[in-house]
Amino acid sequence: MPYLAATTVLLAVVVLVNLTVTLRLARDVRDLRGQVAAGAAAGGRPPGMFPVGAPVRPFAVTTVDGAPLTADTLAPWTLVAVLSPDCTPCHEGLPAFLTTAREVPGGRAHVVVALADSPDGAPALVARLRDEAQVVVGDDADRLVEALSVGQFPFFAWVGPDAVVEYGGLQADLTVLPVSVWS
């Protein structure tokens, strides 16, 4: 009988701890939803998202092929992707991104990939990307990440004429391009 009483008390303690943690998490989620809603109502954007309509901050980098690249030399309607070799969603989305990159009007000259958090550039990843995009690694990638105010990976942006960000998000979406780009 004493074992039954001890087991019942122990089970009650576990249930109470579980209930406390669950209620705390529910409160935190509710608070976070309120913060996101308040930010959206005030014209804010999710963390890590560059403001659409703003020009890219000045940068000067060199691609792995040795070509210079600056905010001023970006071709109009360039897809800029910021990926990280240690990012699971980046690896999972890589095949879809490569398919999108192949369909970009203007080809490789209109696709730039910055491999962030990668001093050596992750050679295997660079090899997969360099046929479809201009690839930037190391300190150069960090400068591009800073110019776009990227706070999460993966991040994709369409940079339109005059180096103005026309789209920023977590997917490389071709549907955001104006019809004139396709002609």
C-alpha positions in Angstrom: 0.0 0.0 0.0 2.7 2.6 0.7 4.0 2.1 -2.8 0.7 2.9 -4.2 0.5 6.1 -2.2 4.0 7.2 -3.2 3.3 6.5 -6.8 0.1 8.5 -6.7 1.9 11.5 -5.1 4.7 11.3 -7.6 2.3 11.1 -10.5 0.4 14.2 -9.1 3.6 16.1 -8.9 4.6 15.3 -12.5 1.1 16.3 -13.7 1.3 19.6 -11.9 4.8 20.4 -13.3 3.5 19.5 -16.8 0.5 21.7 -16.4 2.6 24.6 -15.2 5.0 24.3 -18.2 2.1 24.1 -20.6 0.4 27.2 -19.2 3.7 29.1 -19.3 4.2 28.2 -22.9 0.7 29.1 -23.9 1.2 32.6 -22.2 4.5 33.1 -24.0 2.9 32.2 -27.4 0.0 34.6 -26.7 2.5 37.4 -25.9 4.6 36.7 -29.0 1.5 36.8 -31.2 0.6 40.1 -29.7 4.0 41.5 -30.4 4.0 40.3 -34.0 0.5 41.7 -34.5 1.5 45.0 -33.0 4.6 45.1 -35.3 2.5 44.3 -38.4 -0.1 46.9 -37.5 2.7 49.5 -37.1 4.1 48.7 -40.5 6.8 46.5 -39.1 8.3 43.4 -40.7 9.2 40.0 -39.3 12.8 39.8 -37.9 15.4 39.2 -40.6 13.4 40.7 -43.4 14.7 43.6 -45.3 12.1 46.4 -45.8 10.5 46.2 -49.2 10.9 49.4 -51.2 14.2 50.4 -49.5 17.5 50.5 -51.4 20.1 48.0 -50.6 22.9 49.6 -48.5 26.1 50.1 -50.3 28.5 47.1 -50.5 31.5 45.9 -52.5 32.3 42.2 -52.7 34.1 39.8 -54.9 32.5 36.5 -56.2 34.3 33.2 -56.0 35.0 33.7 -59.7 36.9 36.9 -59.0 34.2 39.3 -60.4 33.5 42.5 -58.4 29.9 43.0 -57.3 28.5 46.2 -55.8 25.0 47.5 -55.0 25.4 49.8 -58.1 26.4 46.9 -60.4 23.6 44.6 -59.5 21.5 43.9 -62.6 17.9 45.0 -62.3 15.7 42.1 -61.1 18.5 40.1 -59.4 17.5 37.3 -57.1 19.8 37.5 -54.0 19.8 34.4 -51.8 21.5 34.3 -48.4 22.2 30.7 -47.3 24.3 29.0 -44.6 26.0 25.7 -44.9 24.8 24.8 -41.3 21.2 25.7 -42.1 18.9 22.6 -42.4 16.1 24.6 -44.2 18.7 26.0 -46.6 19.8 22.4 -47.6 16.2 21.2 -47.8 15.2 24.1 -50.1 18.4 24.0 -52.3 16.9 21.9 -55.1 13.9 24.2 -55.4 16.1 27.3 -55.3 18.4 25.9 -58.0 15.3 25.2 -60.2 14.1 28.8 -59.6 17.6 30.1 -60.3 17.6 28.3 -63.7 14.3 30.0 -64.6 15.4 33.6 -63.7 15.2 35.9 -66.7 18.8 36.9 -67.6 20.3 33.7 -66.1 23.3 33.6 -63.8 24.0 37.3 -64.1 20.7 37.9 -62.3 21.3 35.5 -59.4 23.6 36.1 -56.4 24.1 33.7 -53.5 25.9 34.7 -50.3 27.1 31.8 -48.2 27.0 33.2 -44.7 28.7 31.8 -41.6 31.2 30.0 -43.8 34.8 31.2 -43.9 35.8 28.5 -46.4 32.6 28.8 -48.4 31.7 25.1 -48.1 33.4 24.0 -51.3 30.8 21.3 -52.1 28.0 23.8 -51.8 29.9 26.4 -53.9 30.3 23.7 -56.6 26.5 23.1 -56.7 25.7 26.8 -56.9 28.3 28.4 -59.1 26.8 27.2 -62.4 23.5 28.9 -61.6 24.6 31.9 -59.6 27.3 34.3 -58.7 28.5 33.0 -55.3 30.0 35.1 -52.5 31.7 33.6 -49.5 33.6 34.5 -46.3 34.0 38.2 -45.4 32.4 39.2 -48.7 29.3 37.2 -47.9 29.2 38.8 -44.4 29.2 42.3 -46.0 26.4 41.3 -48.3 24.4 39.9 -45.4 24.9 43.2 -43.5 23.9 45.3 -46.6 20.6 43.3 -46.6 20.1 43.3 -42.8 19.6 39.6 -42.9 18.8 38.0 -39.5 17.7 34.5 -40.5 18.4 31.8 -43.1 17.4 31.1 -45.7 16.6 34.6 -47.0 15.7 35.6 -50.5 15.3 39.1 -52.1 14.4 40.4 -55.5 16.4 43.5 -56.1 14.8 45.7 -58.8 16.0 48.7 -60.7 18.2 51.2 -58.7 19.1 48.4 -56.2 15.7 48.7 -54.5 14.4 45.6 -52.7 11.1 44.7 -54.4 10.6 41.4 -52.4 12.1 39.9 -49.3 11.1 36.6 -47.8 11.9 33.0 -47.0 11.2 31.6 -50.5 12.6 32.4 -53.9 9.3 33.3 -55.5 9.2 34.0 -59.3 5.6 35.1 -59.2 6.6 38.5 -57.6 8.3 39.6 -60.8 6.5 42.1 -63.0 5.4 40.9 -66.4 7.9 43.4 -68.1 10.8 41.3 -66.7 9.7 38.3 -68.7 9.5 40.1 -72.1 
